[in-house]
Amino acid sequence: MTILLRVAEHNDLDAIVQLRMRLFDKLVDFNKGKGVDDALMQASRNYFDDAFQHGNCKTWVAEEQGQIVACGSLVVFVRPPYPGNTAGKDAYLLNMYTLAEYRKLGLARKIVRLAMQYAHEQGYGKVWLHATEDGQPLYASEGFLGSSDYMEWEVKAGV
């Protein structure tokens, strides 16, 4: 089995979106019962299409014999500079998914390391993520720390 890890290209768009939809299908309880629908699929396709054109998101893929079997993305956030980050650039790691039959081969770890190397080269101040219970050991072993400083507010319709 020869698996190639590389930066995603525009022609990988459909495979990336399909893996993202599989991720959401797996996380239906995590997403409070919100499943995948055509609108989400199209919005995701539009997002990644725009990201390829404008470079505000970088995605890495693992490929075997022309099939994308794993992926992960790093989204750039630019905000006002803060102490320790005069560029104001941070990143969010997301879209990490590996097809079931390719798990436990270290592909996710390799993608995380490529993303972290890129973040370091770009001078990002922080990289943050939301981890599933299954993913937490991987991220912790790569130096990610839990934080009690983080709070989140979800915008709800009609509020």
C-alpha positions, -999 to +999 in steps of 0.1 A: +000+000+000+015+033-011-002+064+003+008+098-009+003+128+014+001+161-004-015+196-005-050+193-020-057+208-054-089+222-068-097+189-086-099+173-052-128+195-042-155+168-046-136+142-026-129+167+002-166+177+004-176+140+005-152+132+033-165+163+052-201+150+048-190+116+062-175+134+092-208+152+098-228+119+094-205+104+121-210+134+144-248+137+142-251+135+180-223+160+184-241+184+160-273+182+181-292+161+156-284+183+126-277+159+098-262+164+063-285+178+037-280+192+001-278+228+014-249+219+037-231+199+010-235+228-015-224+254+010-193+233+019-185+229-018-188+267-023-166+273+007-138+251-004-141+263-040-136+298-027-108+287-004-088+272-032-092+304-052-083+328-024-060+308-002-078+314+031-078+276+038-052+250+031-061+213+029-039+182+029-050+149+016-038+113+018-043+095-015-040+059-025-042+049-062-061+081-071-086+079-042-086+105-014-087+085+018-081+112+044-080+149+047-075+178+071-077+216+066-063+247+083-084+279+081-066+312+085-081+338+108-068+374+107-077+396+137-061+426+154-026+419+166-022+409+202+008+403+225+029+375+211+012+377+177+019+410+159+007+396+126-027+388+142-029+355+122-042+324+139-056+292+124-083+266+130-077+229+123-108+212+110-121+188+085-100+159+098-114+127+085-100+093+075-120+065+058-126+037+082-105+012+064-075+036+065-076+044+102-048+034+126-021+040+098-009+073+111-025+093+083-043+118+106-011+123+126+009+130+094-017+155+082-017+172+116+021+175+114+020+189+079-006+215+091+014+224+122+046+228+101+028+251+077+013+271+106+048+275+121+063+286+087+035+311+082+041+326+117+006+319+130+001+327+167-022+299+176-038+269+161-070+257+177-096+230+171-126+211+184-117+175+189-140+145+191-134+121+219-117+097+195-094+125+182-083+140+216-054+116+222-039+123+188-041+161+193-028+159+229+002+138+218+010+165+192+011+192+218-025+206+218-037+215+253-072+218+267-083+252+277-109+264+302-105+299+287-126+292+257-163+300+256-188+297+228-221+312+219-243+296+192-265+319+172-300+305+171-328+313+147-352+339+161-328+351+188 
